[in-house]
């Protein structure tokens, strides 16, 4: 079966269960933490893929990844996933759950990546731009500083990306020069 289909089915079932138990916000918090840990720690994904680790160890790793005390609904869900031997899908399930939660709560996401910290006027202007583009719902907006982009900005709006970074512009110029030079030869 397709990894996306399996993950989406689990995420939908989890969201429905969480809504029925009025714990969708707590579950979202746990899933957001889990997705962040998977993104920042690739060894967790390798541990979930490791067939030599037993189910209890994998379950304990997932609980530890959340940090603190995960909700009882999350623990029950994690136990179900591990019992069904679907632990390799935890990362994608967490991301799917977050997407479904945003859709349910009518939340638009935005992220501004800059090379240096952006001042509040720029941040407010970007938030206003996003609210004009997606007026329905609330906005979950974050800013990230990434010196690797060398300047400019990258703006994410839900699944769209507007890249106005110096790094990308330099890559385009380099590609154009290489292409033009290869035509001359």
C-alpha positions as CSV (number, residue, x, y, z in Angstrom):
1,X,0.0,0.0,0.0
2,X,1.0,3.6,-0.5
3,X,2.8,5.3,2.4
4,X,0.7,8.4,2.0
5,X,-2.6,6.6,1.9
6,X,-1.8,4.6,5.0
7,X,-0.6,7.7,6.9
8,X,-3.6,9.8,5.9
9,X,-6.0,7.1,7.0
10,X,-4.4,6.8,10.4
11,X,-4.3,10.6,10.7
12,X,-8.0,10.9,9.7
13,X,-9.0,8.3,12.2
14,X,-6.9,9.9,14.9
15,X,-8.4,13.3,14.3
16,X,-11.9,11.9,14.4
17,X,-11.1,10.1,17.7
18,X,-9.5,13.3,19.1
19,X,-12.5,15.5,18.1
20,X,-14.9,13.0,19.7
21,X,-12.8,13.1,22.9
22,X,-12.4,16.9,22.6
23,X,-8.6,16.5,22.7
24,X,-7.7,17.6,19.2
25,X,-5.7,20.5,20.4
26,X,-3.6,18.4,22.8
27,X,-3.1,15.8,20.1
28,X,-2.0,18.6,17.7
29,X,0.6,19.8,20.2
30,X,1.9,16.2,20.5
31,X,2.0,15.6,16.8
32,X,3.7,18.9,16.1
33,X,6.4,18.0,18.6
34,X,6.7,14.6,17.0
35,X,7.0,16.0,13.5
36,X,9.7,18.5,14.7
37,X,11.7,15.7,16.4
38,X,11.6,13.6,13.2
39,X,12.7,16.6,11.2
40,X,15.6,17.4,13.5
41,X,16.7,13.9,14.4
42,X,17.0,11.5,11.5
43,X,18.2,8.7,13.8
44,X,14.6,8.5,15.1
45,X,13.4,7.6,11.7
46,X,16.2,5.0,11.4
47,X,15.1,3.5,14.7
48,X,11.5,3.2,13.6
49,X,12.7,1.4,10.4
50,X,15.0,-0.9,12.4
51,X,13.4,-4.4,12.5
52,X,15.7,-5.5,15.4
53,X,14.2,-3.1,17.9
54,X,11.2,-4.5,19.6
55,X,7.8,-2.8,19.8
56,X,8.2,-1.7,23.4
57,X,11.5,0.1,22.6
58,X,10.0,1.8,19.7
59,X,7.0,2.9,21.7
60,X,9.2,4.2,24.5
61,X,11.3,6.1,21.9
62,X,8.2,7.8,20.5
63,X,7.0,8.8,24.0
64,X,10.4,10.1,24.8
65,X,10.5,12.1,21.5
66,X,7.4,14.0,22.6
67,X,9.1,15.0,25.9
68,X,7.2,15.7,29.1
69,X,4.0,13.7,29.5
70,X,2.1,12.9,26.3
71,X,-1.7,12.9,26.3
72,X,-3.3,9.6,27.1
73,X,-5.0,9.7,23.7
74,X,-1.5,10.0,22.0
75,X,-0.2,7.1,24.0
76,X,-3.2,4.9,23.0
77,X,-2.7,5.9,19.4
78,X,1.1,5.2,19.5
79,X,0.4,1.8,21.0
80,X,-2.1,1.0,18.2
81,X,0.4,2.1,15.5
82,X,3.2,0.0,17.0
83,X,0.9,-3.0,17.6
84,X,-0.2,-2.9,13.9
85,X,3.5,-2.6,12.9
86,X,3.0,0.8,11.2
87,X,5.7,2.7,13.2
88,X,7.6,3.5,10.1
89,X,4.7,5.8,9.2
90,X,4.8,7.9,12.4
91,X,6.5,10.9,10.8
92,X,4.1,11.1,7.8
93,X,1.1,10.4,10.1
94,X,2.1,13.4,12.3
95,X,2.4,15.6,9.2
96,X,-0.9,14.5,7.8
97,X,-2.6,15.0,11.2
98,X,-1.2,18.6,11.3
99,X,-2.6,19.3,7.8
100,X,-6.0,17.9,8.7
101,X,-6.0,19.9,11.9
102,X,-5.2,23.1,10.1
103,X,-8.0,22.3,7.6
104,X,-10.5,21.5,10.4
105,X,-9.7,24.7,12.3
106,X,-9.4,26.9,9.2
107,X,-5.8,27.8,10.0
108,X,-3.5,29.1,7.2
109,X,0.2,28.6,7.7
110,X,3.0,31.0,6.8
111,X,6.7,31.1,7.4
112,X,9.2,33.8,6.7
113,X,12.8,32.8,6.3
114,X,15.4,35.6,6.4
115,X,19.2,35.7,6.6
116,X,19.1,38.1,9.5
117,X,16.3,38.7,12.1
118,X,13.5,40.7,10.4
119,X,12.1,43.8,12.1
120,X,8.5,43.9,13.3
121,X,7.4,46.2,10.4
122,X,8.5,43.6,7.8
123,X,6.9,40.8,9.7
124,X,3.6,42.6,10.0
125,X,3.7,43.5,6.3
126,X,4.2,39.9,5.4
127,X,1.4,38.8,7.7
128,X,-0.9,41.4,6.0
129,X,0.1,40.1,2.6
130,X,-0.8,36.5,3.7
131,X,-4.1,37.6,5.1
132,X,-5.0,39.3,1.8
133,X,-4.0,36.1,-0.1
134,X,-5.9,33.8,2.3
135,X,-8.5,35.9,4.0
136,X,-10.5,32.9,5.4
137,X,-9.4,31.6,8.7
138,X,-6.6,32.5,11.1
139,X,-2.9,32.7,10.4
140,X,-0.2,30.6,12.1
141,X,2.9,32.6,11.2
142,X,6.5,31.9,12.2
143,X,9.8,33.6,11.4
144,X,13.1,31.7,10.9
145,X,16.6,33.1,10.6
146,X,18.8,31.1,8.1
147,X,22.1,32.8,7.3
148,X,22.6,30.3,4.4
149,X,20.2,32.1,2.1
150,X,22.7,35.0,2.1
151,X,20.0,37.7,1.9
152,X,16.5,38.4,0.7
153,X,13.7,36.1,2.0
154,X,11.8,32.9,1.4
155,X,8.1,33.1,2.2
156,X,6.0,29.9,2.6
157,X,2.2,30.1,2.3
158,X,0.6,26.8,3.1
159,X,2.2,24.6,0.4
160,X,3.5,27.4,-1.8
161,X,7.0,28.9,-1.7
162,X,8.1,32.3,-2.8
163,X,11.9,32.3,-3.0
164,X,13.5,35.8,-3.2
165,X,16.7,34.8,-1.6
166,X,20.1,35.9,-2.8
167,X,21.3,32.3,-2.8
168,X,18.6,31.3,-5.3
169,X,19.2,34.3,-7.5
170,X,22.9,33.6,-7.7
171,X,22.2,30.0,-8.6
172,X,19.9,31.2,-11.4
173,X,22.6,33.6,-12.7
174,X,25.2,30.8,-12.6
175,X,22.9,28.5,-14.5
176,X,22.2,31.1,-17.1
177,X,25.9,31.8,-17.6
178,X,26.7,28.1,-17.9
179,X,23.9,27.6,-20.4
180,X,25.0,30.6,-22.5
181,X,28.7,29.5,-22.4
182,X,27.8,26.0,-23.5
183,X,25.9,27.4,-26.6
184,X,29.0,29.4,-27.6
185,X,31.2,26.4,-27.6
